[in-house]
Amino acid sequence: MTVATLPAPRTPAPPRATALALGFAACAAVALFAALRAPLATTVLGLIAFGVLHNVLELRYVAGRFAHILTGRLLWTALALVTAIVFCRVLALRVPEIVLCYGVLAAGVWHAVPRRWLPLSGLALAGAAAVSLTWPAYHFVVLAHLHNVVPLFFLWEWSRRLTGRERALFRAAQLGWVLLVPALLLAGAFDPLLADGSAAVVAFAGTPEAIAAPVSPPGLTAGLRFLAVFAFLQAMHYVVWLGFLPRFAPDAAAAFAQRVPWLSGWRPWALGAAAALVLGALFLIDYGQGRTMYQALASYHAYLEFPVLLALLFATPRPA
């Protein structure tokens, strides 16, 4: 697919990094309190309320900001593989999904990694795939948590528009909520405040064990800590995609509008809200089926990020 080269939309000057850092700190404090006192409710109700809309806005940002990466053969290859993953999720075919997951990664490696590093990259992918296929349950737990960490890479890339101490302060704030807070949670620093808060959601979403299973490594006794980490990072994930980037990266939305004019302006928000209402009703009728359908559709925004992240890591040049 050929995308016309258009003038880059103007981006307003970002606010002071101090204000942004304080804003993220305030959001993190609220998210942490909710994740500690009611991790089950935070996870379930957050997914129902914001899951679909954040999918739409995340895809808009990635497809707009990184149109030079998600184009041509790479785009169509990734779309074909992810569409196959969608069917695997609907049919609960875990091993084929893992194989296809590494297919998406392989496509990204082929596009982003310098040719001299391809043999080593191929060996690394093969080794990781062998580990994932040997312990598939752990593969999906790691994938769930890694997806919530992904905003760090996009925020890091966004901060290039800041300078000097401003950039350092902004990045330090992101490292604080993405890495430091989860590490303290897993270390038990907040255990005196931790509670399952399950009464509000168990009636329709299932047992606490069933809700925590997709994000807690099998056989560990610290399952509630992992659930609290997931609930916290999921809440901050929504802050980034529903609040920060739509407000402070309008250039990405404008680039997406140029690429897909029929889905510009208010339309992505309307599409996300309408889909959220439909899926929300399914969640309330049958939470298990609703979660399965959501996870299937969410494959697009989760897996299409892989080639973009690899391009960022390996500094694939962006056209002028």
Secondary structure as UniProt FT lines:
FT   HELIX           17..37
FT   HELIX           39..65
FT   TURN            66..69
FT   HELIX           72..90
FT   TURN            91..92
FT   HELIX           94..112
FT   HELIX           115..117
FT   HELIX           118..134
FT   HELIX           136..149
FT   HELIX           151..158
FT   HELIX           159..161
FT   HELIX           164..175
FT   HELIX           176..180
FT   HELIX           181..186
FT   TURN            187..190
FT   HELIX           191..193
FT   HELIX           199..205
FT   HELIX           208..212
FT   HELIX           213..215
FT   TURN            218..219
FT   HELIX           223..238
FT   HELIX           239..244
FT   HELIX           245..248
FT   HELIX           250..259
FT   HELIX           261..263
FT   TURN            265..266
FT   HELIX           267..285
FT   HELIX           287..303
FT   HELIX           305..313
FT   TURN            314..315
//
